[in-house]
C-alpha cells in the first residue's frame, strides 16, 4: 500500500513540476445596476511552487523505500 501511495505522489509531484499550476475559470459579476447585470469569465491559475513539487516527489520516493508488511506464516 505504501508503494502505491509513493508512486502516486511521485507522479503528482512530477506533474506539478512540469505544469507549474492548475488552471481554472471563475464566473464573476462585473456590473450590477438594478435590473442591468453583466458578468465575465476569468481564467485563473493556482500556482504550485517548484519546491512543493520537489517535496512531493521526495516524499513519494521516501515512501517507496519503506518496506511493506510481510505475510506471517501459519503453523
PyMOL CGO cylinders between C-alpha atoms (Angstrom):
from pymol import cmd
from pymol.cgo import CYLINDER

trace = [
    CYLINDER, 0.00, 0.00, 0.00, 2.84, 2.40, 0.79, 0.3, 1, 1, 1, 1, 1, 1,
    CYLINDER, 2.84, 2.40, 0.79, 4.45, 1.66, -2.58, 0.3, 1, 1, 1, 1, 1, 1,
    CYLINDER, 4.45, 1.66, -2.58, 1.26, 2.63, -4.41, 0.3, 1, 1, 1, 1, 1, 1,
    CYLINDER, 1.26, 2.63, -4.41, 0.95, 5.85, -2.39, 0.3, 1, 1, 1, 1, 1, 1,
    CYLINDER, 0.95, 5.85, -2.39, 4.60, 6.62, -3.10, 0.3, 1, 1, 1, 1, 1, 1,
    CYLINDER, 4.60, 6.62, -3.10, 4.13, 6.05, -6.82, 0.3, 1, 1, 1, 1, 1, 1,
    CYLINDER, 4.13, 6.05, -6.82, 1.06, 8.29, -6.91, 0.3, 1, 1, 1, 1, 1, 1,
    CYLINDER, 1.06, 8.29, -6.91, 2.89, 11.05, -5.01, 0.3, 1, 1, 1, 1, 1, 1,
    CYLINDER, 2.89, 11.05, -5.01, 5.85, 10.85, -7.39, 0.3, 1, 1, 1, 1, 1, 1,
    CYLINDER, 5.85, 10.85, -7.39, 3.51, 11.15, -10.38, 0.3, 1, 1, 1, 1, 1, 1,
    CYLINDER, 3.51, 11.15, -10.38, 1.67, 14.11, -8.82, 0.3, 1, 1, 1, 1, 1, 1,
    CYLINDER, 1.67, 14.11, -8.82, 4.95, 15.85, -7.96, 0.3, 1, 1, 1, 1, 1, 1,
    CYLINDER, 4.95, 15.85, -7.96, 6.30, 15.42, -11.48, 0.3, 1, 1, 1, 1, 1, 1,
    CYLINDER, 6.30, 15.42, -11.48, 3.08, 16.83, -12.94, 0.3, 1, 1, 1, 1, 1, 1,
    CYLINDER, 3.08, 16.83, -12.94, 3.31, 19.80, -10.56, 0.3, 1, 1, 1, 1, 1, 1,
    CYLINDER, 3.31, 19.80, -10.56, 6.90, 20.44, -11.66, 0.3, 1, 1, 1, 1, 1, 1,
    CYLINDER, 6.90, 20.44, -11.66, 6.07, 20.14, -15.37, 0.3, 1, 1, 1, 1, 1, 1,
    CYLINDER, 6.07, 20.14, -15.37, 2.89, 22.24, -15.43, 0.3, 1, 1, 1, 1, 1, 1,
    CYLINDER, 2.89, 22.24, -15.43, 3.63, 24.60, -12.53, 0.3, 1, 1, 1, 1, 1, 1,
    CYLINDER, 3.63, 24.60, -12.53, -0.04, 25.26, -11.75, 0.3, 1, 1, 1, 1, 1, 1,
    CYLINDER, -0.04, 25.26, -11.75, -3.68, 24.30, -12.14, 0.3, 1, 1, 1, 1, 1, 1,
    CYLINDER, -3.68, 24.30, -12.14, -5.77, 26.48, -14.48, 0.3, 1, 1, 1, 1, 1, 1,
    CYLINDER, -5.77, 26.48, -14.48, -9.43, 27.17, -13.62, 0.3, 1, 1, 1, 1, 1, 1,
    CYLINDER, -9.43, 27.17, -13.62, -12.21, 29.56, -14.68, 0.3, 1, 1, 1, 1, 1, 1,
    CYLINDER, -12.21, 29.56, -14.68, -14.27, 31.81, -12.41, 0.3, 1, 1, 1, 1, 1, 1,
    CYLINDER, -14.27, 31.81, -12.41, -17.57, 33.46, -13.26, 0.3, 1, 1, 1, 1, 1, 1,
    CYLINDER, -17.57, 33.46, -13.26, -17.58, 36.99, -11.80, 0.3, 1, 1, 1, 1, 1, 1,
    CYLINDER, -17.58, 36.99, -11.80, -20.20, 39.71, -11.74, 0.3, 1, 1, 1, 1, 1, 1,
    CYLINDER, -20.20, 39.71, -11.74, -18.62, 42.89, -13.09, 0.3, 1, 1, 1, 1, 1, 1,
    CYLINDER, -18.62, 42.89, -13.09, -21.67, 45.18, -13.26, 0.3, 1, 1, 1, 1, 1, 1,
    CYLINDER, -21.67, 45.18, -13.26, -24.82, 45.26, -11.15, 0.3, 1, 1, 1, 1, 1, 1,
    CYLINDER, -24.82, 45.26, -11.15, -27.11, 48.25, -11.67, 0.3, 1, 1, 1, 1, 1, 1,
    CYLINDER, -27.11, 48.25, -11.67, -30.53, 47.05, -10.55, 0.3, 1, 1, 1, 1, 1, 1,
    CYLINDER, -30.53, 47.05, -10.55, -32.02, 45.09, -13.44, 0.3, 1, 1, 1, 1, 1, 1,
    CYLINDER, -32.02, 45.09, -13.44, -28.86, 45.60, -15.52, 0.3, 1, 1, 1, 1, 1, 1,
    CYLINDER, -28.86, 45.60, -15.52, -26.22, 42.94, -14.85, 0.3, 1, 1, 1, 1, 1, 1,
    CYLINDER, -26.22, 42.94, -14.85, -23.05, 41.87, -16.60, 0.3, 1, 1, 1, 1, 1, 1,
    CYLINDER, -23.05, 41.87, -16.60, -20.67, 39.04, -15.82, 0.3, 1, 1, 1, 1, 1, 1,
    CYLINDER, -20.67, 39.04, -15.82, -17.37, 37.77, -17.18, 0.3, 1, 1, 1, 1, 1, 1,
    CYLINDER, -17.37, 37.77, -17.18, -15.47, 34.51, -17.18, 0.3, 1, 1, 1, 1, 1, 1,
    CYLINDER, -15.47, 34.51, -17.18, -11.91, 34.93, -15.98, 0.3, 1, 1, 1, 1, 1, 1,
    CYLINDER, -11.91, 34.93, -15.98, -9.08, 32.47, -16.41, 0.3, 1, 1, 1, 1, 1, 1,
    CYLINDER, -9.08, 32.47, -16.41, -7.06, 31.98, -13.25, 0.3, 1, 1, 1, 1, 1, 1,
    CYLINDER, -7.06, 31.98, -13.25, -4.15, 29.72, -12.34, 0.3, 1, 1, 1, 1, 1, 1,
    CYLINDER, -4.15, 29.72, -12.34, -3.38, 28.19, -8.97, 0.3, 1, 1, 1, 1, 1, 1,
    CYLINDER, -3.38, 28.19, -8.97, 0.43, 28.40, -8.93, 0.3, 1, 1, 1, 1, 1, 1,
    CYLINDER, 0.43, 28.40, -8.93, 2.28, 25.44, -7.42, 0.3, 1, 1, 1, 1, 1, 1,
    CYLINDER, 2.28, 25.44, -7.42, 5.83, 26.45, -6.40, 0.3, 1, 1, 1, 1, 1, 1,
    CYLINDER, 5.83, 26.45, -6.40, 8.62, 24.17, -7.65, 0.3, 1, 1, 1, 1, 1, 1,
    CYLINDER, 8.62, 24.17, -7.65, 9.78, 23.38, -4.12, 0.3, 1, 1, 1, 1, 1, 1,
    CYLINDER, 9.78, 23.38, -4.12, 6.34, 21.91, -3.33, 0.3, 1, 1, 1, 1, 1, 1,
    CYLINDER, 6.34, 21.91, -3.33, 6.50, 19.64, -6.40, 0.3, 1, 1, 1, 1, 1, 1,
    CYLINDER, 6.50, 19.64, -6.40, 10.04, 18.58, -5.49, 0.3, 1, 1, 1, 1, 1, 1,
    CYLINDER, 10.04, 18.58, -5.49, 8.99, 17.91, -1.90, 0.3, 1, 1, 1, 1, 1, 1,
    CYLINDER, 8.99, 17.91, -1.90, 6.09, 15.73, -3.04, 0.3, 1, 1, 1, 1, 1, 1,
    CYLINDER, 6.09, 15.73, -3.04, 8.44, 13.75, -5.31, 0.3, 1, 1, 1, 1, 1, 1,
    CYLINDER, 8.44, 13.75, -5.31, 10.90, 13.35, -2.43, 0.3, 1, 1, 1, 1, 1, 1,
    CYLINDER, 10.90, 13.35, -2.43, 8.21, 12.19, -0.01, 0.3, 1, 1, 1, 1, 1, 1,
    CYLINDER, 8.21, 12.19, -0.01, 6.91, 9.72, -2.59, 0.3, 1, 1, 1, 1, 1, 1,
    CYLINDER, 6.91, 9.72, -2.59, 10.42, 8.35, -3.08, 0.3, 1, 1, 1, 1, 1, 1,
    CYLINDER, 10.42, 8.35, -3.08, 10.75, 8.02, 0.70, 0.3, 1, 1, 1, 1, 1, 1,
    CYLINDER, 10.75, 8.02, 0.70, 7.52, 6.01, 0.81, 0.3, 1, 1, 1, 1, 1, 1,
    CYLINDER, 7.52, 6.01, 0.81, 8.83, 3.75, -1.94, 0.3, 1, 1, 1, 1, 1, 1,
    CYLINDER, 8.83, 3.75, -1.94, 11.85, 2.90, 0.26, 0.3, 1, 1, 1, 1, 1, 1,
    CYLINDER, 11.85, 2.90, 0.26, 9.75, 1.81, 3.25, 0.3, 1, 1, 1, 1, 1, 1,
    CYLINDER, 9.75, 1.81, 3.25, 9.50, -1.98, 3.31, 0.3, 1, 1, 1, 1, 1, 1,
    CYLINDER, 9.50, -1.98, 3.31, 5.98, -3.39, 3.12, 0.3, 1, 1, 1, 1, 1, 1,
    CYLINDER, 5.98, -3.39, 3.12, 4.40, -5.78, 5.57, 0.3, 1, 1, 1, 1, 1, 1,
    CYLINDER, 4.40, -5.78, 5.57, 5.17, -9.43, 5.11, 0.3, 1, 1, 1, 1, 1, 1,
    CYLINDER, 5.17, -9.43, 5.11, 2.56, -12.10, 5.47, 0.3, 1, 1, 1, 1, 1, 1,
    CYLINDER, 2.56, -12.10, 5.47, 3.02, -14.20, 8.60, 0.3, 1, 1, 1, 1, 1, 1,
    CYLINDER, 3.02, -14.20, 8.60, 3.41, -17.92, 8.23, 0.3, 1, 1, 1, 1, 1, 1,
    CYLINDER, 3.41, -17.92, 8.23, 0.64, -20.17, 9.50, 0.3, 1, 1, 1, 1, 1, 1,
    CYLINDER, 0.64, -20.17, 9.50, 1.63, -23.04, 11.77, 0.3, 1, 1, 1, 1, 1, 1,
]
cmd.load_cgo(trace, "trace")
